[in-house]
Amino acid sequence: MEAMTGPTLTLDVTATSDTGLVRRNNEDAIWLADRFIRSGMHSLEIIDIPDDGLLLAVADGVGGAAAGEVASRWVCEQMARRIHEASLAGATTVADRLRSIASSVNEDLLRESETDPHRRGMATTWTAVLMFPSRAFWLNAGDSRLYRLANGALEQVSRDHTLREERGDPSIPGNIISNCFGNATGFYLDVGGFDIAACDGFLLCTDGLSDYADADRARQLVRQAEDTRTAAQGLLQLALDGGGGDNITLILARRRHG
């Protein structure tokens, strides 16, 4: 697994979520270290990563499905709780155990959706970075994204779980999701090692940002902004300027140098 620099690694983090200009309610969600967030802008300084891990995640209740806002919060809270209870810090099979946890959460979400007709079919994407003092992982189910920040560039790390990506056909609309929490058949969680110490930081976001913010302007903004709060405000505004057709949610983390 990739090594991190432990106590010398300091991250400045800003998270924000906005309804956008078209949707009436916000079905996105954020998990920021130890708390659930649905709206507003929140900043966090990460200096000492706890031995039992620190989780940052975004989720996007699937549009058109029942109770998307319920699913996004439920999955954030359940994944955070079960990862904490699993005591993964010293495990040698972390990736497999994370996939097992996610599969269990997915099965429970499917059962939960059957308890109320208004929640039947509820589903959500979920994309996260899980950090331990000596290593880190990225996790993804759906089309929310993780980008790595390096040398002023935004490089997508996660893979979109969409029909377009799955079939390699650009003519297919990009919003047809092929896998997410709430998937009754063939659910899976992508897991990979992530060397945070070897890059400048990372960006987690829902498609309300990636679909509506101009990519070139976003890269320039992240590179030039003095701090993560300024950059996050700018990214949110780019998505609004681009039409704001969906809920907009992001977590931006940058390494502090010097």
Contacts in CASP RR format, 6 or more apart in sequence:
PFRMAT RR
TARGET T0000
AUTHOR 0000-0000-0000
METHOD contacts of the structure
MODEL  1
MEAMTGPTLTLDVTATSDTGLVRRNNEDAIWLADRFIRSGMHSLEIIDIP
DDGLLLAVADGVGGAAAGEVASRWVCEQMARRIHEASLAGATTVADRLRS
IASSVNEDLLRESETDPHRRGMATTWTAVLMFPSRAFWLNAGDSRLYRLA
NGALEQVSRDHTLREERGDPSIPGNIISNCFGNATGFYLDVGGFDIAACD
GFLLCTDGLSDYADADRARQLVRQAEDTRTAAQGLLQLALDGGGGDNITL
ILARRRHG
1 94 0 8 1.000
1 135 0 8 1.000
1 193 0 8 1.000
2 135 0 8 1.000
2 136 0 8 1.000
2 193 0 8 1.000
2 194 0 8 1.000
2 195 0 8 1.000
2 198 0 8 1.000
3 134 0 8 1.000
3 135 0 8 1.000
3 195 0 8 1.000
3 197 0 8 1.000
4 131 0 8 1.000
4 132 0 8 1.000
4 133 0 8 1.000
4 134 0 8 1.000
4 135 0 8 1.000
4 136 0 8 1.000
4 195 0 8 1.000
4 196 0 8 1.000
4 197 0 8 1.000
5 197 0 8 1.000
6 49 0 8 1.000
6 133 0 8 1.000
6 134 0 8 1.000
6 197 0 8 1.000
7 47 0 8 1.000
7 48 0 8 1.000
7 133 0 8 1.000
9 49 0 8 1.000
9 196 0 8 1.000
9 197 0 8 1.000
9 255 0 8 1.000
10 45 0 8 1.000
10 46 0 8 1.000
10 47 0 8 1.000
10 255 0 8 1.000
10 256 0 8 1.000
11 45 0 8 1.000
11 46 0 8 1.000
11 196 0 8 1.000
11 201 0 8 1.000
11 253 0 8 1.000
11 254 0 8 1.000
11 255 0 8 1.000
11 256 0 8 1.000
12 43 0 8 1.000
12 44 0 8 1.000
12 45 0 8 1.000
12 46 0 8 1.000
12 227 0 8 1.000
12 228 0 8 1.000
12 253 0 8 1.000
12 254 0 8 1.000
12 256 0 8 1.000
13 32 0 8 1.000
13 43 0 8 1.000
13 44 0 8 1.000
13 45 0 8 1.000
13 46 0 8 1.000
13 56 0 8 1.000
13 228 0 8 1.000
13 251 0 8 1.000
13 252 0 8 1.000
13 253 0 8 1.000
14 41 0 8 1.000
14 42 0 8 1.000
14 43 0 8 1.000
14 44 0 8 1.000
14 227 0 8 1.000
14 228 0 8 1.000
14 229 0 8 1.000
14 231 0 8 1.000
14 232 0 8 1.000
14 251 0 8 1.000
14 252 0 8 1.000
15 30 0 8 1.000
15 32 0 8 1.000
15 37 0 8 1.000
15 41 0 8 1.000
15 42 0 8 1.000
15 43 0 8 1.000
15 44 0 8 1.000
15 56 0 8 1.000
15 232 0 8 1.000
15 250 0 8 1.000
15 251 0 8 1.000
15 252 0 8 1.000
16 40 0 8 1.000
16 41 0 8 1.000
16 42 0 8 1.000
16 232 0 8 1.000
16 233 0 8 1.000
16 236 0 8 1.000
16 248 0 8 1.000
16 249 0 8 1.000
16 250 0 8 1.000
17 26 0 8 1.000
17 28 0 8 1.000
17 29 0 8 1.000
17 30 0 8 1.000
17 37 0 8 1.000
17 38 0 8 1.000
17 39 0 8 1.000
17 40 0 8 1.000
17 247 0 8 1.000
17 248 0 8 1.000
17 249 0 8 1.000
17 250 0 8 1.000
18 26 0 8 1.000
18 39 0 8 1.000
18 40 0 8 1.000
18 236 0 8 1.000
18 240 0 8 1.000
18 247 0 8 1.000
18 248 0 8 1.000
18 249 0 8 1.000
19 25 0 8 1.000
19 26 0 8 1.000
19 39 0 8 1.000
19 247 0 8 1.000
20 239 0 8 1.000
20 240 0 8 1.000
20 244 0 8 1.000
20 245 0 8 1.000
20 246 0 8 1.000
20 247 0 8 1.000
20 248 0 8 1.000
21 240 0 8 1.000
21 243 0 8 1.000
21 244 0 8 1.000
21 245 0 8 1.000
22 243 0 8 1.000
22 244 0 8 1.000
22 245 0 8 1.000
22 246 0 8 1.000
23 245 0 8 1.000
23 246 0 8 1.000
23 247 0 8 1.000
25 69 0 8 1.000
26 38 0 8 1.000
26 39 0 8 1.000
26 69 0 8 1.000
26 247 0 8 1.000
27 60 0 8 1.000
27 61 0 8 1.000
27 63 0 8 1.000
27 68 0 8 1.000
27 69 0 8 1.000
27 72 0 8 1.000
27 124 0 8 1.000
27 247 0 8 1.000
28 38 0 8 1.000
28 58 0 8 1.000
28 59 0 8 1.000
28 60 0 8 1.000
28 61 0 8 1.000
28 72 0 8 1.000
28 206 0 8 1.000
28 247 0 8 1.000
28 248 0 8 1.000
28 249 0 8 1.000
29 36 0 8 1.000
29 37 0 8 1.000
29 38 0 8 1.000
29 58 0 8 1.000
29 59 0 8 1.000
29 60 0 8 1.000
29 61 0 8 1.000
29 69 0 8 1.000
29 72 0 8 1.000
29 73 0 8 1.000
29 76 0 8 1.000
29 124 0 8 1.000
29 249 0 8 1.000
30 36 0 8 1.000
30 37 0 8 1.000
30 38 0 8 1.000
30 42 0 8 1.000
30 57 0 8 1.000
30 58 0 8 1.000
30 59 0 8 1.000
30 76 0 8 1.000
30 249 0 8 1.000
30 251 0 8 1.000
31 37 0 8 1.000
31 55 0 8 1.000
31 56 0 8 1.000
31 57 0 8 1.000
31 58 0 8 1.000
31 59 0 8 1.000
31 76 0 8 1.000
31 77 0 8 1.000
31 79 0 8 1.000
31 80 0 8 1.000
31 128 0 8 1.000
32 42 0 8 1.000
32 44 0 8 1.000
32 56 0 8 1.000
32 251 0 8 1.000
33 44 0 8 1.000
33 46 0 8 1.000
33 54 0 8 1.000
33 55 0 8 1.000
33 56 0 8 1.000
34 80 0 8 1.000
36 73 0 8 1.000
36 76 0 8 1.000
36 77 0 8 1.000
38 69 0 8 1.000
38 73 0 8 1.000
41 229 0 8 1.000
41 232 0 8 1.000
41 233 0 8 1.000
43 228 0 8 1.000
43 229 0 8 1.000
46 54 0 8 1.000
46 131 0 8 1.000
46 253 0 8 1.000
49 131 0 8 1.000
49 132 0 8 1.000
49 133 0 8 1.000
50 133 0 8 1.000
51 89 0 8 1.000
51 132 0 8 1.000
51 133 0 8 1.000
52 84 0 8 1.000
52 87 0 8 1.000
52 88 0 8 1.000
52 89 0 8 1.000
53 83 0 8 1.000
53 84 0 8 1.000
53 88 0 8 1.000
53 89 0 8 1.000
53 130 0 8 1.000
53 131 0 8 1.000
53 132 0 8 1.000
53 133 0 8 1.000
54 130 0 8 1.000
54 131 0 8 1.000
54 132 0 8 1.000
55 79 0 8 1.000
55 80 0 8 1.000
55 83 0 8 1.000
55 128 0 8 1.000
55 129 0 8 1.000
55 130 0 8 1.000
55 131 0 8 1.000
56 128 0 8 1.000
56 129 0 8 1.000
56 131 0 8 1.000
56 204 0 8 1.000
56 251 0 8 1.000
56 253 0 8 1.000
57 76 0 8 1.000
57 79 0 8 1.000
57 80 0 8 1.000
57 126 0 8 1.000
57 127 0 8 1.000
57 128 0 8 1.000
57 129 0 8 1.000
57 139 0 8 1.000
57 204 0 8 1.000
57 251 0 8 1.000
58 126 0 8 1.000
58 127 0 8 1.000
58 128 0 8 1.000
58 144 0 8 1.000
58 204 0 8 1.000
58 205 0 8 1.000
58 206 0 8 1.000
58 249 0 8 1.000
58 250 0 8 1.000
58 251 0 8 1.000
59 71 0 8 1.000
59 72 0 8 1.000
59 73 0 8 1.000
59 75 0 8 1.000
59 76 0 8 1.000
59 124 0 8 1.000
59 125 0 8 1.000
59 126 0 8 1.000
59 127 0 8 1.000
59 144 0 8 1.000
59 206 0 8 1.000
60 72 0 8 1.000
60 124 0 8 1.000
60 125 0 8 1.000
60 143 0 8 1.000
60 144 0 8 1.000
60 206 0 8 1.000
60 207 0 8 1.000
60 208 0 8 1.000
60 247 0 8 1.000
60 249 0 8 1.000
61 68 0 8 1.000
61 69 0 8 1.000
61 71 0 8 1.000
61 72 0 8 1.000
61 122 0 8 1.000
61 123 0 8 1.000
61 124 0 8 1.000
61 125 0 8 1.000
62 68 0 8 1.000
62 71 0 8 1.000
62 122 0 8 1.000
62 123 0 8 1.000
62 124 0 8 1.000
62 125 0 8 1.000
62 177 0 8 1.000
62 180 0 8 1.000
65 71 0 8 1.000
65 121 0 8 1.000
65 122 0 8 1.000
65 123 0 8 1.000
66 113 0 8 1.000
66 118 0 8 1.000
66 119 0 8 1.000
66 120 0 8 1.000
66 121 0 8 1.000
66 122 0 8 1.000
67 113 0 8 1.000
67 116 0 8 1.000
67 118 0 8 1.000
67 119 0 8 1.000
67 121 0 8 1.000
67 122 0 8 1.000
68 122 0 8 1.000
68 123 0 8 1.000
68 124 0 8 1.000
70 119 0 8 1.000
70 122 0 8 1.000
71 109 0 8 1.000
71 113 0 8 1.000
71 119 0 8 1.000
71 122 0 8 1.000
71 123 0 8 1.000
71 124 0 8 1.000
71 181 0 8 1.000
71 182 0 8 1.000
72 124 0 8 1.000
72 126 0 8 1.000
74 109 0 8 1.000
74 112 0 8 1.000
74 124 0 8 1.000
75 105 0 8 1.000
75 109 0 8 1.000
75 124 0 8 1.000
75 126 0 8 1.000
75 181 0 8 1.000
76 126 0 8 1.000
78 105 0 8 1.000
78 108 0 8 1.000
78 109 0 8 1.000
79 101 0 8 1.000
79 102 0 8 1.000
79 105 0 8 1.000
79 126 0 8 1.000
79 128 0 8 1.000
82 101 0 8 1.000
82 104 0 8 1.000
82 105 0 8 1.000
83 98 0 8 1.000
83 101 0 8 1.000
83 130 0 8 1.000
86 97 0 8 1.000
86 101 0 8 1.000
88 94 0 8 1.000
88 97 0 8 1.000
88 98 0 8 1.000
88 132 0 8 1.000
89 132 0 8 1.000
89 133 0 8 1.000
91 97 0 8 1.000
94 135 0 8 1.000
94 137 0 8 1.000
95 137 0 8 1.000
95 191 0 8 1.000
95 192 0 8 1.000
95 193 0 8 1.000
98 130 0 8 1.000
98 137 0 8 1.000
98 139 0 8 1.000
98 189 0 8 1.000
98 191 0 8 1.000
99 188 0 8 1.000
99 189 0 8 1.000
99 191 0 8 1.000
102 139 0 8 1.000
102 141 0 8 1.000
102 181 0 8 1.000
102 187 0 8 1.000
102 189 0 8 1.000
103 187 0 8 1.000
103 189 0 8 1.000
105 181 0 8 1.000
106 181 0 8 1.000
106 182 0 8 1.000
106 183 0 8 1.000
106 187 0 8 1.000
109 122 0 8 1.000
109 123 0 8 1.000
109 181 0 8 1.000
109 182 0 8 1.000
110 182 0 8 1.000
110 184 0 8 1.000
112 119 0 8 1.000
112 122 0 8 1.000
113 119 0 8 1.000
113 120 0 8 1.000
113 121 0 8 1.000
113 122 0 8 1.000
113 182 0 8 1.000
114 120 0 8 1.000
121 182 0 8 1.000
122 182 0 8 1.000
123 180 0 8 1.000
123 181 0 8 1.000
123 182 0 8 1.000
123 183 0 8 1.000
124 180 0 8 1.000
124 181 0 8 1.000
124 182 0 8 1.000
125 141 0 8 1.000
125 142 0 8 1.000
125 143 0 8 1.000
125 144 0 8 1.000
125 161 0 8 1.000
125 177 0 8 1.000
125 180 0 8 1.000
125 181 0 8 1.000
125 206 0 8 1.000
126 139 0 8 1.000
126 140 0 8 1.000
126 141 0 8 1.000
126 142 0 8 1.000
126 144 0 8 1.000
126 180 0 8 1.000
126 181 0 8 1.000
127 138 0 8 1.000
127 139 0 8 1.000
127 140 0 8 1.000
127 141 0 8 1.000
127 142 0 8 1.000
127 144 0 8 1.000
127 145 0 8 1.000
127 146 0 8 1.000
127 158 0 8 1.000
127 204 0 8 1.000
128 138 0 8 1.000
128 139 0 8 1.000
128 140 0 8 1.000
128 204 0 8 1.000
129 136 0 8 1.000
129 137 0 8 1.000
129 138 0 8 1.000
129 139 0 8 1.000
129 146 0 8 1.000
129 194 0 8 1.000
129 196 0 8 1.000
129 202 0 8 1.000
129 204 0 8 1.000
129 253 0 8 1.000
130 136 0 8 1.000
130 137 0 8 1.000
130 138 0 8 1.000
130 139 0 8 1.000
131 196 0 8 1.000
135 193 0 8 1.000
136 193 0 8 1.000
136 194 0 8 1.000
136 195 0 8 1.000
136 196 0 8 1.000
137 191 0 8 1.000
137 192 0 8 1.000
137 193 0 8 1.000
137 194 0 8 1.000
138 146 0 8 1.000
138 157 0 8 1.000
138 158 0 8 1.000
138 190 0 8 1.000
138 191 0 8 1.000
138 192 0 8 1.000
138 193 0 8 1.000
138 194 0 8 1.000
139 189 0 8 1.000
139 190 0 8 1.000
139 191 0 8 1.000
139 192 0 8 1.000
140 146 0 8 1.000
140 158 0 8 1.000
140 159 0 8 1.000
140 161 0 8 1.000
140 189 0 8 1.000
140 190 0 8 1.000
141 161 0 8 1.000
141 179 0 8 1.000
141 180 0 8 1.000
141 181 0 8 1.000
141 183 0 8 1.000
141 187 0 8 1.000
141 188 0 8 1.000
141 189 0 8 1.000
141 190 0 8 1.000
142 160 0 8 1.000
142 161 0 8 1.000
142 162 0 8 1.000
142 177 0 8 1.000
142 178 0 8 1.000
142 179 0 8 1.000
142 180 0 8 1.000
143 160 0 8 1.000
143 161 0 8 1.000
143 162 0 8 1.000
143 174 0 8 1.000
143 175 0 8 1.000
143 177 0 8 1.000
143 180 0 8 1.000
143 207 0 8 1.000
144 158 0 8 1.000
144 204 0 8 1.000
144 205 0 8 1.000
144 206 0 8 1.000
144 207 0 8 1.000
145 156 0 8 1.000
145 158 0 8 1.000
145 160 0 8 1.000
145 203 0 8 1.000
145 204 0 8 1.000
145 205 0 8 1.000
145 207 0 8 1.000
145 210 0 8 1.000
146 156 0 8 1.000
146 157 0 8 1.000
146 158 0 8 1.000
146 202 0 8 1.000
146 203 0 8 1.000
146 204 0 8 1.000
147 154 0 8 1.000
147 155 0 8 1.000
147 156 0 8 1.000
147 157 0 8 1.000
147 202 0 8 1.000
147 203 0 8 1.000
147 204 0 8 1.000
147 205 0 8 1.000
148 154 0 8 1.000
148 155 0 8 1.000
148 156 0 8 1.000
148 157 0 8 1.000
148 194 0 8 1.000
148 199 0 8 1.000
148 201 0 8 1.000
148 202 0 8 1.000
149 155 0 8 1.000
149 199 0 8 1.000
149 200 0 8 1.000
149 201 0 8 1.000
149 202 0 8 1.000
149 203 0 8 1.000
149 222 0 8 1.000
149 254 0 8 1.000
150 198 0 8 1.000
150 199 0 8 1.000
150 200 0 8 1.000
150 201 0 8 1.000
151 200 0 8 1.000
152 200 0 8 1.000
152 219 0 8 1.000
152 222 0 8 1.000
152 223 0 8 1.000
153 219 0 8 1.000
154 203 0 8 1.000
154 215 0 8 1.000
154 218 0 8 1.000
154 219 0 8 1.000
154 222 0 8 1.000
157 194 0 8 1.000
157 202 0 8 1.000
158 190 0 8 1.000
159 165 0 8 1.000
159 190 0 8 1.000
160 174 0 8 1.000
161 177 0 8 1.000
161 178 0 8 1.000
161 179 0 8 1.000
161 180 0 8 1.000
161 190 0 8 1.000
162 172 0 8 1.000
162 174 0 8 1.000
162 175 0 8 1.000
162 176 0 8 1.000
162 177 0 8 1.000
162 178 0 8 1.000
163 169 0 8 1.000
163 172 0 8 1.000
163 174 0 8 1.000
163 176 0 8 1.000
163 177 0 8 1.000
163 178 0 8 1.000
164 170 0 8 1.000
164 172 0 8 1.000
164 173 0 8 1.000
164 174 0 8 1.000
164 176 0 8 1.000
165 178 0 8 1.000
166 178 0 8 1.000
175 207 0 8 1.000
175 211 0 8 1.000
179 186 0 8 1.000
179 187 0 8 1.000
179 188 0 8 1.000
180 187 0 8 1.000
181 187 0 8 1.000
194 202 0 8 1.000
196 202 0 8 1.000
196 255 0 8 1.000
197 255 0 8 1.000
199 255 0 8 1.000
200 254 0 8 1.000
200 255 0 8 1.000
201 253 0 8 1.000
201 254 0 8 1.000
201 255 0 8 1.000
202 252 0 8 1.000
202 253 0 8 1.000
203 222 0 8 1.000
203 235 0 8 1.000
203 250 0 8 1.000
203 251 0 8 1.000
203 252 0 8 1.000
203 253 0 8 1.000
204 250 0 8 1.000
204 251 0 8 1.000
205 235 0 8 1.000
205 249 0 8 1.000
205 250 0 8 1.000
205 251 0 8 1.000
206 246 0 8 1.000
206 247 0 8 1.000
206 248 0 8 1.000
206 249 0 8 1.000
206 250 0 8 1.000
207 246 0 8 1.000
208 239 0 8 1.000
208 244 0 8 1.000
208 245 0 8 1.000
208 246 0 8 1.000
208 247 0 8 1.000
208 248 0 8 1.000
208 249 0 8 1.000
209 235 0 8 1.000
209 236 0 8 1.000
209 238 0 8 1.000
209 239 0 8 1.000
209 248 0 8 1.000
209 249 0 8 1.000
209 250 0 8 1.000
211 246 0 8 1.000
212 238 0 8 1.000
212 239 0 8 1.000
212 240 0 8 1.000
212 242 0 8 1.000
212 243 0 8 1.000
212 244 0 8 1.000
212 245 0 8 1.000
212 246 0 8 1.000
212 248 0 8 1.000
213 235 0 8 1.000
213 238 0 8 1.000
213 239 0 8 1.000
213 242 0 8 1.000
214 238 0 8 1.000
214 242 0 8 1.000
217 238 0 8 1.000
218 235 0 8 1.000
218 238 0 8 1.000
221 231 0 8 1.000
221 234 0 8 1.000
221 235 0 8 1.000
221 238 0 8 1.000
222 231 0 8 1.000
222 235 0 8 1.000
222 252 0 8 1.000
225 231 0 8 1.000
225 234 0 8 1.000
228 252 0 8 1.000
228 253 0 8 1.000
228 254 0 8 1.000
231 252 0 8 1.000
231 254 0 8 1.000
232 250 0 8 1.000
232 252 0 8 1.000
235 250 0 8 1.000
235 252 0 8 1.000
236 248 0 8 1.000
236 250 0 8 1.000
239 248 0 8 1.000
240 248 0 8 1.000
END
